[in-house]
Amino acid sequence: MSGYVVRRLLEAVPLLVLITMAVFVVLQLLPGGPLAAYESDPSLNAADMALLQQRFGMNEPIPIRYLDWLAALAHGDFGYSLVTHQPVLTAIGDRLPNTLLLQGLALVVALCIAFPVGIISALRQYSWVDHVATLFAFAGHAVPTFWSGLLVIILFAVQFKAWGLPSLPASGMSTLGVPPNIGDRLAHLVLPVAVLAFFSAAHYTRYIRSTMLVVLGDDFIRTARAKGLADVDMVWRHALRNAALPIITVVTLDLPALFSGAVVVESIFAWPGMGRLFLDSALRFDYPVLLGLVTIVAVLVVVVALGCDLVYAWLDPRIRLI
């Protein structure tokens, strides 16, 4: 097992180098360049821009610049933001807890909805429960998050307030002028979590239903039913464990989103997370921050894929990692 883990990590090194190289080159060749954040400053003249080019190594060829960046990265130095002038890791560290709170809570809510709905839908195939669950899943896939986000803001934040009903905050993490407290933070989480959970739950429900239907048709399930085993025991003791592998694949591959953030939802609800940081950095041509974000997400994808394989081997003894 340890040999397999080491081999996979070593194989990931050239992949990560290729990813960072491609992103670095593309960002350097985009219109505006890495110094675009300074071009709008009227206090800088041509001589100042030349000094900035020399300071950031813009006079060097792109391969040399990439190797310099990679050498600094090997020492844990992700560089400095061109806009805020703070270390990239500091900028990411300030936003990461906010994204983990939002995305983690949304994932938990989505799984708490998807598992019972998907299992009941599979057990009651073609019943009215199954049709309602299917409608819910299709609606979740069909409705984009930017539309559902605006809809819940109009309804629960604007209209409820106009009707004299208790309304929910539409943006930010806290209310201005109100001391930080758990109740206020939870109130600001309700709408963005609901939008993210609705989309994710619809996605997971279809996978859970499909995998459960396949397992429920196997011979060992029919034998368990013939012996009079109750549906609850059959599902938890036999069916769900065997149906878990495809579900784990889908969920674990979504885990990097816990760190990368939801760009659309965080922008609509003005949530100061990683997705908002990525969008702001792209709009302001803050290339060091963009490179840091892409690198971290790429590493997480590799680590999560490895963790998924290890969970496979733990759930199914027939799988051997060699």
Secondary structure, 3 states (H helix, E strand, C coil): CHHHHHHHHHHHHHHHHHHHHHHHHHHHHCCCCCCHHHHCCCCCCHHHHHHHHHHCCCCCCHHHHHHHHHHHHHCCCCCECCCCCCEHHHHHHHHHHHHHHHHHHHHHHHHHHHHHHHHHHHHCCCCHHHHHHHHHHHHHHHCCHHHHHHHHHHHHHHHHHHCCCCCCCCCCCCCCCCCCCHHHHHHHHHHHHHHHHHHHHHHHHHHHHHHHHHHHCCHHHHHHHHCCCCHHHHHHHHHHHHHHHHHHHHHHHHCHHHHHCCHHHHHHCCCCCHHHHHHHHHHCCCHHHHHHHHHHHHHHHHHHHHHHHHHHHHHCCCCCCC
